[in-house]
């Protein structure tokens, strides 16, 4: 097979609210399934180890990365044995007892990077600002599969978030969400799914990157999470889509040489003037 091919997987699961032990078993089982099918990178949704509507359960399910025994360490040990990279969602507890919605990228037993959700929606049906502290920024990181950036749900509703990761060299964006369905667009499909898919395709096309979106399914406290996880290529074309409202393990092979083809055809990265953006932002902010 010509090209630089890797196989990616998206675990579209329905976590059990507050039950880290049960959710860990789900993760380990799906990791085994994915590895047996040759998956190189497996992405889980936002808060995949805990469920979403946690409220007063936040402190009960939080993980301190300094702990010698934790679900992330078990996932790391299995990732090492299976030879599979994993992105997983959890609640992080810091040394100063701050709690973050976080995602960890794990490879060969090591946590290569942790992203802490920057934008915490606290409007309409969302209440994250009452229970969590925001992260402080966005940073791409190197892996054996390429340079990656991670965003968590509300992060990718702010255009500056994927832009910063793109400028920092990300060729893959991992978007991890617990997106509930709102509005009935057509039978079997929510309005919110259409908006998210449009954003994912736009990011892939404008930034000429692979976009892997892992969204959960299931019900919690009256919320219906719609799934519909997707993979878009750097030309903005849909590569694969998981079903709506059902648990699934979405798999797809991608050719990383498509990055070159897309950027030769549409050289937006070559022509981007990040220093001009910085200069204009400084001017705008100083003028307030």
C-alpha positions as CSV (number, residue, x, y, z in Angstrom):
1,X,0.0,0.0,0.0
2,X,1.5,3.3,-1.1
3,X,1.6,6.4,1.1
4,X,2.1,6.9,4.8
5,X,-0.9,5.1,6.2
6,X,-2.0,5.0,9.8
7,X,-5.2,3.6,11.2
8,X,-7.3,5.7,13.6
9,X,-10.2,4.8,15.8
10,X,-12.9,6.8,17.6
11,X,-14.6,5.2,20.6
12,X,-18.2,6.5,20.6
13,X,-19.3,5.3,24.0
14,X,-21.9,6.0,26.7
15,X,-20.0,6.4,29.9
16,X,-21.7,5.5,33.2
17,X,-22.1,8.7,35.3
18,X,-19.6,8.8,38.2
19,X,-18.6,5.2,37.8
20,X,-14.8,5.4,37.0
21,X,-14.2,1.7,37.6
22,X,-16.9,0.6,35.1
23,X,-15.8,3.2,32.6
24,X,-12.2,2.1,32.9
25,X,-13.2,-1.5,32.0
26,X,-15.0,-0.1,28.9
27,X,-11.8,1.7,27.9
28,X,-9.6,-1.3,28.4
29,X,-12.0,-3.6,26.4
30,X,-12.3,-1.2,23.5
31,X,-8.5,-0.7,23.5
32,X,-8.1,-4.4,23.1
33,X,-10.7,-4.5,20.2
34,X,-9.0,-1.6,18.5
35,X,-5.5,-3.0,18.8
36,X,-6.7,-6.3,17.4
37,X,-7.9,-4.5,14.3
38,X,-4.6,-2.6,13.8
39,X,-5.6,0.8,15.2
40,X,-2.7,3.1,15.8
41,X,-4.6,5.9,17.6
42,X,-7.8,5.6,19.6
43,X,-9.7,8.7,20.6
44,X,-12.4,8.7,23.4
45,X,-14.9,11.5,24.0
46,X,-14.8,14.3,26.6
47,X,-15.0,13.0,30.2
48,X,-15.0,9.4,28.9
49,X,-13.9,8.0,32.3
50,X,-16.5,9.8,34.4
51,X,-19.6,10.9,32.4
52,X,-20.6,14.5,31.9
53,X,-23.3,15.8,34.4
54,X,-21.1,15.3,37.5
55,X,-21.9,18.3,39.6
56,X,-21.1,17.4,43.2
57,X,-19.4,14.2,42.0
58,X,-16.5,16.1,40.6
59,X,-14.3,15.7,43.6
60,X,-15.2,12.0,43.9
61,X,-14.0,11.1,40.4
62,X,-11.0,13.4,40.0
63,X,-7.6,12.0,39.2
64,X,-4.3,13.4,40.5
65,X,-1.6,12.8,37.9
66,X,0.9,12.3,40.6
67,X,-0.8,9.2,42.0
68,X,1.1,5.9,41.5
69,X,-2.2,4.0,41.0
70,X,-4.9,5.5,38.8
71,X,-7.0,4.6,35.8
72,X,-4.7,6.6,33.6
73,X,-1.8,4.4,34.6
74,X,-3.7,1.3,33.8
75,X,-4.6,2.7,30.4
76,X,-1.0,3.6,29.9
77,X,0.2,0.1,30.8
78,X,-2.2,-1.5,28.4
79,X,-1.3,1.0,25.7
80,X,2.3,0.0,26.0
81,X,1.5,-3.7,25.8
82,X,-0.8,-3.3,22.8
83,X,1.3,-0.7,21.0
84,X,-1.7,1.7,20.6
85,X,-1.8,5.5,21.4
86,X,-4.9,6.6,23.3
87,X,-6.6,10.0,24.0
88,X,-8.9,9.8,27.0
89,X,-11.1,12.2,28.9
90,X,-11.1,12.7,32.7
91,X,-11.4,15.1,35.6
92,X,-8.0,16.3,36.8
93,X,-7.3,17.4,40.3
94,X,-4.2,19.6,40.7
95,X,-1.9,19.9,43.7
96,X,-3.7,23.1,44.6
97,X,-7.1,21.3,44.5
98,X,-8.3,22.9,41.3
99,X,-10.5,20.6,39.1
100,X,-10.2,20.6,35.3
101,X,-12.1,18.9,32.5
102,X,-9.0,17.3,30.9
103,X,-7.9,15.0,28.1
104,X,-4.7,13.0,28.2
105,X,-2.7,11.6,25.2
106,X,-1.0,8.4,26.2
107,X,1.6,6.5,24.2
108,X,3.9,3.6,25.2
109,X,2.8,3.9,28.7
110,X,3.6,7.6,29.0
111,X,1.3,10.6,29.2
112,X,2.7,12.8,26.5
113,X,0.3,15.7,26.9
114,X,-2.6,16.9,29.0
115,X,-5.1,19.5,27.7
116,X,-7.3,21.3,30.1
117,X,-10.5,22.7,28.8
118,X,-10.2,26.4,28.4
119,X,-13.7,27.5,27.6
120,X,-16.3,26.3,30.2
121,X,-19.8,26.9,29.0
122,X,-22.1,28.3,31.7
123,X,-25.2,29.2,29.8
124,X,-28.6,27.6,28.8
125,X,-28.3,23.9,29.8
126,X,-24.5,24.1,30.7
127,X,-23.1,24.8,34.1
128,X,-19.4,23.9,33.9
129,X,-18.1,27.2,35.4
130,X,-19.6,26.3,38.8
131,X,-17.6,23.2,39.2
132,X,-14.4,23.4,37.1
133,X,-11.4,25.7,36.6
134,X,-10.5,26.7,33.1
135,X,-7.3,25.7,31.4
136,X,-4.7,28.3,30.5
137,X,-3.9,27.7,26.8
138,X,-3.4,25.6,23.7
139,X,-0.3,23.7,22.8
140,X,0.5,21.2,20.0
141,X,2.8,18.2,20.8
142,X,4.8,15.6,19.0
143,X,3.9,11.9,18.8
144,X,5.1,8.9,16.9
145,X,2.2,9.5,14.5
146,X,2.7,13.2,14.0
147,X,2.1,16.5,15.6
148,X,-1.2,16.8,17.4
149,X,-3.5,19.4,19.1
150,X,-6.4,18.6,21.4
151,X,-9.6,20.6,22.0
152,X,-12.5,19.8,24.3
153,X,-16.0,20.6,23.2
154,X,-16.6,24.4,23.8
155,X,-12.9,25.0,22.9
156,X,-13.7,24.4,19.3
157,X,-16.5,27.0,19.2
158,X,-13.8,29.7,19.5
159,X,-11.9,30.1,16.3
160,X,-8.7,31.1,18.0
161,X,-8.4,27.7,19.6
162,X,-7.7,25.6,16.4
163,X,-5.9,28.5,14.9
164,X,-3.3,28.6,17.7
165,X,-2.8,24.8,17.4
166,X,-2.4,25.1,13.6
167,X,0.2,27.9,14.0
168,X,1.9,25.7,16.6
169,X,2.3,22.9,14.0
170,X,-0.6,20.6,14.6
171,X,-1.4,18.3,11.6
172,X,-4.1,16.5,13.5
173,X,-6.8,18.0,15.7
174,X,-8.5,15.7,18.2
175,X,-11.9,17.2,19.1
176,X,-13.4,15.4,22.2
177,X,-16.9,16.3,23.2
178,X,-20.0,15.5,25.2
179,X,-22.4,17.3,22.9
180,X,-26.1,17.0,23.7
181,X,-28.7,17.1,21.0
182,X,-30.8,20.3,20.7
183,X,-33.4,21.0,18.1
184,X,-34.8,18.5,15.6
185,X,-33.3,19.3,12.1
186,X,-34.8,16.2,10.5
187,X,-36.0,12.8,11.7
188,X,-33.1,11.1,13.5
189,X,-30.8,14.2,13.4
190,X,-30.4,17.2,15.8
191,X,-29.7,20.8,14.8
192,X,-26.6,20.8,17.1
193,X,-25.1,17.9,15.1
194,X,-25.3,19.9,11.9
195,X,-23.5,22.9,13.4
196,X,-20.7,20.7,14.9
197,X,-20.1,18.9,11.6
198,X,-20.0,22.1,9.7
199,X,-17.3,23.4,12.2
200,X,-15.3,20.2,11.9
201,X,-15.3,20.3,8.1
202,X,-14.4,24.0,8.1
203,X,-11.4,23.4,10.5
204,X,-10.2,20.6,8.3
205,X,-10.5,22.6,5.1
206,X,-9.2,26.0,6.3
207,X,-6.3,24.6,8.4
208,X,-5.5,21.7,6.0
209,X,-5.4,19.2,8.9
210,X,-7.0,15.9,9.8
211,X,-9.9,16.5,12.2
212,X,-11.0,13.6,14.5
213,X,-14.1,14.3,16.4
214,X,-15.1,11.9,19.2
215,X,-18.6,12.6,20.6
216,X,-20.4,10.4,23.2
217,X,-23.8,8.9,23.2
218,X,-26.4,8.0,25.9
219,X,-28.6,9.8,28.3
220,X,-27.8,11.8,31.5
221,X,-30.1,13.9,33.5
222,X,-32.4,14.5,30.6
223,X,-29.6,15.2,28.1
224,X,-29.4,13.1,24.9
225,X,-25.9,12.9,23.5
226,X,-26.1,12.3,19.8
227,X,-22.8,10.7,18.8
228,X,-22.2,11.1,15.1
229,X,-18.4,11.1,15.5
230,X,-16.5,12.0,12.3
231,X,-13.2,12.1,10.6
232,X,-12.4,14.8,8.0
233,X,-9.4,14.9,5.8
234,X,-7.2,18.0,5.2
235,X,-9.1,18.7,2.0
236,X,-12.3,19.1,4.0
237,X,-13.8,15.9,2.8
238,X,-15.6,13.4,5.1
239,X,-13.6,10.2,5.5
240,X,-15.8,8.4,8.0
241,X,-18.8,8.9,10.3
242,X,-20.2,6.9,13.2
243,X,-24.0,6.4,13.6
244,X,-26.1,8.8,15.6
245,X,-27.3,7.8,19.1
246,X,-25.5,4.4,19.1
247,X,-22.3,3.2,20.6
248,X,-19.7,2.4,18.0
249,X,-16.0,1.9,17.3
250,X,-15.3,4.0,14.2
251,X,-12.2,3.0,12.3
252,X,-10.5,4.5,9.2
253,X,-7.2,4.4,7.5
254,X,-5.7,7.7,6.5
255,X,-2.7,8.6,4.4
256,X,-0.7,11.4,6.0
257,X,0.8,12.3,2.7
258,X,-2.6,14.0,2.0
259,X,-1.3,16.8,4.2
260,X,1.2,17.7,1.5
261,X,-1.2,17.4,-1.3
262,X,-3.8,19.6,0.5
263,X,-1.2,22.3,1.3
264,X,0.3,22.4,-2.2
265,X,-3.2,22.9,-3.6
266,X,-4.3,25.4,-0.9
267,X,-1.2,27.0,0.6
268,X,-3.0,28.8,3.4
269,X,-0.4,27.7,6.0
270,X,2.5,29.0,3.8
271,X,0.8,32.4,3.4
272,X,-0.5,32.8,7.0
273,X,0.8,36.0,8.8
274,X,0.7,35.1,12.4
275,X,2.9,38.0,13.4
276,X,0.5,40.3,11.7
277,X,-2.3,38.8,13.7
278,X,-0.4,39.3,16.9
279,X,0.5,42.9,16.1
280,X,-3.2,43.7,15.3
281,X,-4.5,42.0,18.4
282,X,-2.0,43.9,20.6
283,X,-3.1,47.1,19.0
284,X,-6.8,46.3,19.4
285,X,-6.4,45.3,23.0
286,X,-4.2,48.3,23.9
287,X,-6.9,50.6,22.4
288,X,-9.6,49.5,24.8
